[in-house]
Amino acid sequence: MNQRQLLLFGYLGLTGSILVGIGEFLVHYNPISYTDNEIPYGYMLHVSKENMTLGHFLMVGFVPLYFAGYWHIYHALKKGSPLLASAVLLLGIYAFTIGGIWVGSRAQMGYMIHEQIASGQAHLFESLVDSYTYHLENLVNVLRVLILLISGCFVAAILKGNTMYPKWMICFNPIL
């Protein structure tokens, strides 16, 4: 891979992470409060449906660019440690496949919470919220563990030396 291609994949990954981050902000940002403990995911009541929709499509539309970013990181690390570079790539692909499933579910949860309150029949939604929590919310914990593993491999590869990244890049590992 030449330098120009490597930069392109890096910029694609960076673009993806920024736009997914903006989307996640739109889906989760509640200007009023995050402390509505009476309703599971109750903080989403104060997120507008428009923000949830826009945020959803930003997240889902741009999460695939993370794969380009991990391809960049793989090539940047592989000269120093092919094994650690491969681990970062494979863990990154797995993590953001799982992450893409999770982020794709967030707006739907927000809509469910809005409808639960609007209908005045919270008991009808209780099993849906429980199912969501069990099947989808647990994925974010898997994602966190994978990001921790990716970060460890990233830092170890850079500290080992002979990568395209200077040592100070360890400060920008994914978990941070």
C-alpha positions as CSV (number, residue, x, y, z in Angstrom):
1,M,0.0,0.0,0.0
2,N,1.5,3.3,-1.0
3,Q,1.5,6.5,1.2
4,R,-1.4,8.1,-0.6
5,Q,-3.7,5.0,-0.2
6,L,-2.7,4.7,3.5
7,L,-3.6,8.3,4.1
8,L,-6.9,7.9,2.3
9,F,-7.9,4.9,4.5
10,G,-6.8,6.9,7.6
11,Y,-9.0,9.8,6.6
12,L,-11.9,7.6,5.8
13,G,-11.6,6.0,9.3
14,L,-11.3,9.4,10.9
15,T,-14.4,10.7,9.0
16,G,-16.3,7.6,10.1
17,S,-15.4,8.1,13.7
18,I,-16.4,11.8,13.7
19,L,-19.7,11.3,12.0
20,V,-20.6,8.2,14.1
21,G,-19.7,10.3,17.1
22,I,-22.0,13.1,16.0
23,G,-24.8,10.6,15.3
24,E,-24.4,9.1,18.7
25,F,-24.5,12.5,20.3
26,L,-27.7,13.3,18.5
27,V,-29.3,10.0,19.6
28,H,-28.2,10.3,23.2
29,Y,-28.0,14.0,24.0
30,N,-30.6,15.1,26.4
31,P,-30.6,18.8,27.2
32,I,-32.7,18.4,30.3
33,S,-31.4,15.5,32.4
34,Y,-29.9,12.0,32.4
35,T,-31.4,11.1,35.8
36,D,-34.9,9.8,35.0
37,N,-34.5,6.5,36.9
38,E,-38.3,5.7,37.0
39,I,-38.3,4.7,33.3
40,P,-35.5,2.5,31.8
41,Y,-33.8,4.6,29.2
42,G,-36.0,7.5,30.3
43,Y,-33.4,10.1,29.4
44,M,-34.3,9.4,25.8
45,L,-37.7,11.0,26.4
46,H,-36.1,14.4,26.1
47,V,-34.3,13.6,22.8
48,S,-36.3,14.7,19.8
49,K,-37.4,12.1,17.3
50,E,-35.8,14.2,14.6
51,N,-32.4,14.0,16.4
52,M,-32.8,10.3,16.9
53,T,-33.5,9.8,13.2
54,L,-30.7,12.0,12.0
55,G,-28.3,10.4,14.5
56,H,-29.4,6.9,13.5
57,F,-28.6,7.4,9.9
58,L,-25.3,9.1,10.6
59,M,-24.2,6.2,12.8
60,V,-25.5,3.4,10.6
61,G,-24.3,5.1,7.4
62,F,-20.8,5.8,8.5
63,V,-19.8,3.0,10.9
64,P,-18.5,1.0,7.9
65,L,-15.8,3.6,7.6
66,Y,-14.3,2.3,10.8
67,F,-13.1,-0.7,8.8
68,A,-11.1,1.6,6.5
69,G,-9.6,3.1,9.6
70,Y,-8.6,-0.3,11.0
71,W,-7.1,-1.2,7.6
72,H,-5.0,2.0,7.9
73,I,-3.9,1.1,11.4
74,Y,-3.0,-2.4,10.4
75,H,-0.7,-1.2,7.6
76,A,0.8,1.5,10.0
77,L,1.7,-1.2,12.6
78,K,2.5,-4.2,10.6
79,K,6.2,-3.4,9.9
80,G,6.8,-3.2,13.7
81,S,4.7,-6.2,14.7
82,P,2.7,-8.2,12.1
83,L,1.1,-10.3,14.8
84,L,-0.1,-7.3,16.8
85,A,-1.2,-5.4,13.7
86,S,-3.3,-8.4,12.6
87,A,-4.8,-8.6,16.1
88,V,-5.8,-4.9,15.9
89,L,-7.3,-5.4,12.5
90,L,-9.3,-8.6,13.4
91,L,-10.4,-7.3,16.7
92,G,-11.4,-4.0,15.1
93,I,-13.5,-5.7,12.4
94,Y,-15.2,-7.8,15.0
95,A,-15.7,-4.9,17.4
96,F,-17.3,-2.6,14.9
97,T,-19.5,-5.3,13.4
98,I,-20.8,-5.7,17.0
99,G,-20.8,-1.9,17.5
100,G,-22.7,-1.3,14.2
101,I,-25.5,-3.7,15.4
102,W,-25.7,-1.9,18.7
103,V,-25.7,1.7,17.3
104,G,-28.3,0.7,14.8
105,S,-30.6,-0.2,17.6
106,R,-30.4,3.0,19.7
107,A,-32.9,5.2,17.8
108,Q,-35.4,2.3,17.9
109,M,-35.1,2.2,21.7
110,G,-35.7,5.9,21.9
111,Y,-38.8,5.6,19.8
112,M,-40.0,2.8,21.9
113,I,-39.6,4.9,25.1
114,H,-41.4,7.8,23.5
115,E,-44.3,5.5,22.4
116,Q,-44.4,3.8,25.8
117,I,-45.1,7.1,27.5
118,A,-47.4,8.5,24.8
119,S,-49.6,5.4,25.0
120,G,-49.9,5.5,28.7
121,Q,-49.5,1.8,28.7
122,A,-45.9,1.3,30.0
123,H,-46.7,-2.3,31.0
124,L,-47.0,-3.3,27.3
125,F,-43.5,-2.1,26.6
126,E,-41.8,-3.6,29.6
127,S,-41.0,-6.9,27.9
128,L,-39.8,-5.1,24.8
129,V,-37.4,-3.0,26.9
130,D,-36.2,-6.0,28.8
131,S,-35.6,-7.9,25.5
132,Y,-33.7,-4.9,24.1
133,T,-31.6,-4.7,27.2
134,Y,-30.8,-8.4,27.1
135,H,-30.2,-8.8,23.3
136,L,-28.7,-5.5,22.3
137,E,-27.6,-3.4,25.3
138,N,-25.2,-6.2,26.3
139,L,-23.4,-5.7,23.0
140,V,-21.9,-2.4,24.2
141,N,-20.2,-4.2,27.0
142,V,-18.7,-6.7,24.5
143,L,-17.6,-3.6,22.4
144,R,-15.9,-2.1,25.5
145,V,-13.9,-5.2,26.1
146,L,-12.9,-5.5,22.5
147,I,-11.8,-1.8,22.4
148,L,-9.7,-2.5,25.5
149,L,-8.0,-5.4,23.8
150,I,-7.4,-3.4,20.6
151,S,-5.9,-0.6,22.7
152,G,-3.5,-3.0,24.4
153,C,-2.3,-4.4,21.1
154,F,-2.0,-0.9,19.6
155,V,0.1,0.4,22.5
156,A,2.3,-2.8,22.6
157,A,2.9,-2.6,18.8
158,I,4.0,1.1,19.0
159,L,6.1,0.5,22.1
160,K,7.8,-2.4,20.3
161,G,8.9,0.2,17.7
162,N,9.4,0.3,14.0
163,T,5.8,1.3,13.2
164,M,4.7,4.3,11.2
165,Y,3.5,5.9,14.4
166,P,5.8,7.8,16.9
167,K,5.6,6.6,20.5
168,W,3.4,9.6,21.6
169,M,0.6,8.1,19.5
170,I,0.0,5.7,22.3
171,C,-1.9,8.6,23.9
172,F,-4.4,8.2,21.1
173,N,-5.2,4.6,21.6
174,P,-8.9,3.7,21.0
175,I,-9.8,3.2,24.7
176,L,-8.8,6.7,25.5
